Amino acid sequence: MFPGEERINWRGTQEGEKTGGRAREKTTERRGEKRGEQRGEQRGEQRGEQRGEERREERGEKRREERGEERKRAERREEEKREKTREKRREKRREKRREKRREKRREKRREEKREERREERREREKREEKREEKREERREERREERREERREKRREERREKRREERREKREREERREEKEKEKRKREEKREEKKKKERERKEKRREKREEKRREKRRKERREKRRGEKRRERREKIEKTREKRGGERRGREEEKEEKREKKRDEKTEEKRQEKEERRDEKKRREKRREKREEKRRENRRGERREKRREKRRGERREEKRQENRREERREKRRENKIREERREERERER
């Protein structure tokens, strides 16, 4: 039931009236047919009025809804326009920042070029000064030469004799020095030859000593082996005497084989020991190379960490600036929403 609408009592009375009898204004009418006809007409009129009212209410509600939808669409279009405007402004600000950075880079390159040109100009000036100094020196030298020539001309006769004497004296000194030089060379050659001879003798002596030491070592090894073989033979002989002398030849062959195997094993052990020593040296060299490479990598990693730290700081600054911009943008949007909400409330 809508506001202001009266509830219809289909028993023939309005709300608030008494029920259970004939209506006051119908007291003179007949019961039966007239009452039924009148009630049917009344009901039809009421139904028609109610339906018309409902249709009018539905049309009004639709118009209100359409106006609300139209207003919402207008608000959305307005919001989209404002958002586009804001995006254009942001893009303009970004473009201005990019242009500013580009201008800074261009200005930096221009300054570098200007500095290069200044440096080149300074270098040219220095070279020009040096050339000028050299030219001045040559001019001074020529002037001095001319003066000297004039003096020489005036003193030529007096100097001629002295020059001759000095030349002879110089030649004598040069011959004497040449002889001394030759003598020193011969002495140095002799000393060098003696030194080489001493080194050759020393090397031959060391080789002989080494051979003798090696020979003594071999003799001691052979002596020890011979003693061991003799001990084993004695042991075998004692064993053979106990057993009665049978299987003599086979025991000797076995002992010789065992002796040969022991010698082979001894040689193998010596070779293995040398190989292990060589392998240890190679491993040590490889370890040193790896360590050097690791140190170099650590230095490179430290440089890269410093660069990454600087990049991270720049990224963090940019992120904070973006967050501040987003907060400002949200505050503006919230303010606009609040104003629209208040406007809608006033319209209601």
C-alpha positions in Angstrom: 0.0 0.0 0.0 1.5 3.4 -1.0 1.5 6.5 1.2 -1.8 8.4 1.2 -3.7 5.4 -0.3 -6.8 4.3 1.5 -7.3 0.7 2.2 -10.4 -0.6 0.4 -12.7 -2.9 2.5 -14.3 -5.2 -0.1 -17.2 -5.8 2.2 -18.5 -2.3 1.2 -17.0 -0.1 3.9 -14.1 2.3 4.2 -11.5 1.8 6.9 -12.7 3.2 10.1 -16.4 2.6 9.4 -18.5 0.1 11.3 -19.2 -3.3 9.7 -21.9 -5.9 10.1 -24.9 -4.0 8.7 -26.1 -1.9 5.9 -24.2 1.4 5.2 -26.0 4.5 6.5 -26.4 6.0 3.1 -27.9 2.7 1.7 -30.6 2.2 4.3 -33.5 3.0 1.9 -32.3 0.7 -0.9 -33.4 -2.8 -1.4 -31.2 -5.6 -0.3 -30.4 -8.0 -3.0 -30.0 -6.9 -6.6 -29.5 -3.2 -6.1 -26.9 -3.7 -3.5 -25.0 -6.2 -5.7 -25.1 -3.9 -8.7 -23.9 -1.0 -6.6 -21.2 -3.0 -5.0 -20.0 -4.3 -8.4 -19.9 -0.8 -9.8 -18.0 0.5 -6.7 -15.6 -2.3 -6.9 -14.9 -1.7 -10.6 -14.4 2.0 -10.1 -12.1 1.3 -7.2 -10.1 -1.3 -9.1 -9.8 1.1 -12.1 -8.7 3.9 -9.9 -6.2 1.7 -8.1 -4.8 0.3 -11.4 -4.4 3.8 -12.8 -2.7 4.9 -9.7 -0.4 1.9 -9.8 0.5 2.7 -13.5 1.1 6.3 -12.7 3.4 5.2 -9.7 5.2 2.7 -12.0 5.7 5.4 -14.7 7.0 7.8 -12.0 9.3 5.2 -10.6 10.6 4.4 -14.0 11.2 8.1 -14.8 13.0 8.4 -11.4 15.1 5.4 -12.2 15.8 6.6 -15.7 16.8 10.0 -14.3 19.0 8.3 -11.8 20.6 6.1 -14.5 21.1 9.1 -16.7 22.7 11.0 -13.8 24.9 8.1 -13.1 26.0 7.8 -16.7 26.6 11.6 -16.8 28.7 11.3 -13.6 30.6 8.4 -15.1 31.3 10.4 -18.3 32.3 13.3 -16.2 34.6 11.1 -14.1 36.1 9.6 -17.2 36.7 13.1 -18.6 38.4 14.1 -15.3 40.4 10.9 -15.3 41.6 11.5 -18.9 42.4 15.1 -17.9 44.4 13.8 -14.9 46.2 11.2 -17.0 47.1 13.9 -19.6 48.5 16.1 -16.8 50.4 13.2 -15.4 51.7 12.4 -18.9 52.7 16.0 -19.3 54.5 16.0 -16.0 56.3 12.8 -16.9 57.2 14.2 -20.3 58.5 17.4 -18.7 60.7 15.3 -16.3 62.0 13.2 -19.3 62.6 16.4 -21.2 64.4 17.9 -18.2 66.6 14.8 -17.9 67.3 14.9 -21.6 68.2 18.5 -21.4 70.5 17.8 -18.5 72.2 15.1 -20.5 72.5 17.4 -23.5 73.9 20.2 -21.3 76.4 17.8 -19.8 77.5 16.6 -23.3 77.8 20.2 -24.4 79.8 21.1 -21.3 82.1 18.1 -21.9 82.6 19.2 -25.5 83.4 22.7 -24.3 85.8 21.4 -21.8 87.5 19.2 -24.5 87.7 22.3 -26.8 89.2 24.3 -23.9 91.7 21.5 -23.2 92.6 21.3 -26.9 93.1 25.1 -27.0 95.3 24.9 -24.0 97.3 22.2 -25.6 97.7 24.2 -28.8 98.8 27.2 -26.9 101.4 25.1 -25.0 102.6 23.7 -28.3 102.7 27.1 -29.8 104.7 28.4 -26.8 107.2 25.6 -27.1 107.6 26.2 -30.8 108.1 29.9 -30.1 110.7 29.1 -27.5 112.5 26.8 -29.9 112.4 29.5 -32.6 113.8 32.0 -30.1 116.5 29.6 -29.1 117.4 29.0 -32.7 117.5 32.8 -33.4 119.7 33.3 -30.4 121.9 30.5 -31.5 122.3 32.1 -34.9 123.1 35.4 -33.4 125.6 33.9 -31.2 127.1 32.0 -34.1 127.4 35.2 -36.1 129.1 36.9 -33.1 131.4 34.0 -32.7 132.2 34.0 -36.4 133.1 37.7 -36.1 135.3 37.0 -33.1 136.9 34.1 -34.9 137.7 36.2 -37.8 139.5 38.7 -35.6 141.4 36.0 -33.6 142.0 33.5 -36.4 145.7 34.0 -36.7 146.4 33.8 -33.0 144.2 30.7 -32.6 145.5 28.8 -35.5 148.7 27.7 -33.7 146.9 26.8 -30.5 144.4 24.7 -32.4 147.2 22.9 -34.1 148.8 22.2 -30.8 145.6 21.1 -29.2 144.9 18.8 -32.1 148.1 17.1 -31.8 147.8 16.8 -28.1 144.3 15.4 -28.5 145.4 12.9 -31.1 148.1 11.7 -28.7 145.5 11.4 -25.9 143.2 9.6 -28.1 145.8 7.1 -29.2 146.8 6.6 -25.6 143.1 6.1 -24.6 142.6 3.8 -27.4 145.5 1.7 -26.3 144.2 1.7 -22.7 140.8 0.7 -24.0 142.2 -2.2 -26.0 144.2 -3.3 -23.0 141.1 -3.2 -20.7 139.1 -5.2 -23.3 141.8 -7.9 -23.4 141.9 -8.0 -19.6 138.1 -8.3 -19.4 138.2 -11.1 -22.0 140.8 -13.0 -20.1 138.8 -12.5 -16.9 135.7 -13.7 -18.6 137.4 -16.7 -20.0 138.8 -17.6 -16.6 135.4 -17.2 -15.1 133.8 -19.4 -17.7 136.5 -22.0 -17.2 136.0 -21.9 -13.5 132.3 -22.4 -13.9 132.8 -25.3 -16.3 135.2 -26.9 -13.9 132.8 -26.3 -11.0 129.9 -27.9 -13.0 132.1 -30.9 -14.0 133.1 -31.3 -10.4 129.5 -31.1 -9.2 128.5 -33.7 -11.9 131.3 -36.0 -10.8 130.2 -35.5 -7.1 126.7 -36.2 -8.0 127.6 -39.3 -10.0 129.8 -40.5 -7.1 126.9 -39.9 -4.6 124.5 -41.7 -6.9 126.9 -44.6 -7.3 127.3 -44.8 -3.5 123.6 -44.8 -3.1 123.2 -47.6 -5.7 126.0 -49.5 -4.0 124.3 -49.1 -0.6 120.9 -50.2 -2.1 122.6 -53.2 -3.8 124.4 -54.1 -0.6 121.2 -54.0 1.4 119.4 -56.0 -1.3 122.3 -58.5 -1.4 122.2 -58.8 2.4 118.5 -59.3 2.3 118.8 -62.0 -0.4 121.6 -63.7 1.5 119.4 -63.7 4.7 116.5 -65.1 2.7 118.8 -67.7 1.1 120.1 -68.7 4.5 116.6 -68.9 5.8 115.6 -71.1 2.8 118.8 -73.2 3.3 117.9 -73.8 6.9 114.3 -74.7 6.0 115.6 -77.0 3.2 118.0 -78.7 5.6 115.1 -79.3 7.9 113.0 -80.7 5.1 115.8 -82.9 3.7 116.8 -80.9 0.6 113.8 -81.8 -1.6 112.3 -79.2 -4.0 115.5 -77.3 -4.1 115.3 -76.0 -7.6 111.6 -74.9 -7.3 112.2 -73.0 -4.0 115.1 -71.1 -5.6 113.0 -70.2 -8.6 110.2 -69.0 -6.3 112.6 -67.0 -4.2 114.0 -65.3 -7.3 110.5 -64.5 -8.5 109.6 -63.1 -5.1 112.9 -61.0 -5.1 112.0 -59.7 -8.6 108.5 -58.8 -7.5 109.8 -57.0 -4.4 112.2 -55.0 -6.6 109.4 -54.1 -9.0 107.1 -53.1 -6.1 109.9 -50.9 -4.7 110.4 -49.2 -8.0 106.6 -48.7 -8.4 106.3 -47.2 -5.0 109.1 -44.8 -5.8 107.5 -43.8 -9.0 104.1 -43.4 -7.3 105.7 -41.2 -4.7 107.2 -39.0 -7.4 103.9 -38.8 -9.2 102.1 -37.9 -6.0 104.6 -35.1 -5.3 104.2 -33.8 -8.9 100.4 -34.0 -8.6 100.6 -32.2 -5.3 102.5 -29.4 -6.9 100.0 -29.2 -9.8 97.1 -29.1 -7.4 98.9 -26.3 -5.4 99.3 -24.3 -8.6 95.7 -24.9 -9.6 94.6 -23.9 -6.1 96.6 -20.7 -6.3 95.0 -19.9 -9.7 91.5 -20.5 -8.3 92.3 -18.4 -5.2 93.5 -15.5 -7.4 90.4 -15.8 -9.6 88.2 -15.9 -6.5 89.8 -12.8 -5.2 89.2 -11.1 -8.5 85.6 -12.2 -8.5 85.1 -10.9 -5.0 86.4 -7.6 -6.1 84.1 -7.6 -9.0 81.2 -8.6 -6.7 81.9 -5.8 -4.3 81.8 -3.3 -7.2 78.6 -4.8 -8.5 77.1 -4.7 -5.0 77.9 -1.0 -4.7 76.3 -0.3 -8.1 73.3 -2.4 -7.2 73.0 -0.5 -3.9 73.0 2.9 -5.7 70.4 1.5 -8.2 68.2 0.3 -5.3 68.4 3.7 -3.6 67.3 5.4 -6.8 64.5 2.9 -7.3 63.4 3.4 -3.7 63.3 7.2 -4.1 61.3 6.8 -7.3 58.9 4.4 -5.5 58.4 6.7 -2.6 57.7 9.6 -5.0 55.1 7.4 -6.8 53.5 6.5 -3.5 53.2 10.2 -2.5 51.7 10.9 -5.9 49.2 8.0 -5.5 48.2 9.3 -2.0 47.6 12.8 -3.3 45.6 11.3 -6.2 43.5 9.2 -3.8 42.8 12.2 -1.6 41.6 14.2 -4.6 39.4 11.3 -5.7 37.9 10.9 -2.2 37.2 14.5 -2.0 35.4 14.4 -5.4 33.4 11.3 -4.2 32.4 13.1 -1.0 31.2 16.1 -2.9 29.1 14.0 -5.2 27.6 12.0 -2.3 26.7 15.3 -0.6 25.1 16.5 -3.9 23.1 13.3 -4.2 21.9 13.7 -0.6 20.8 17.3 -1.3 18.9 16.1 -4.4 17.1 13.5 -2.4 
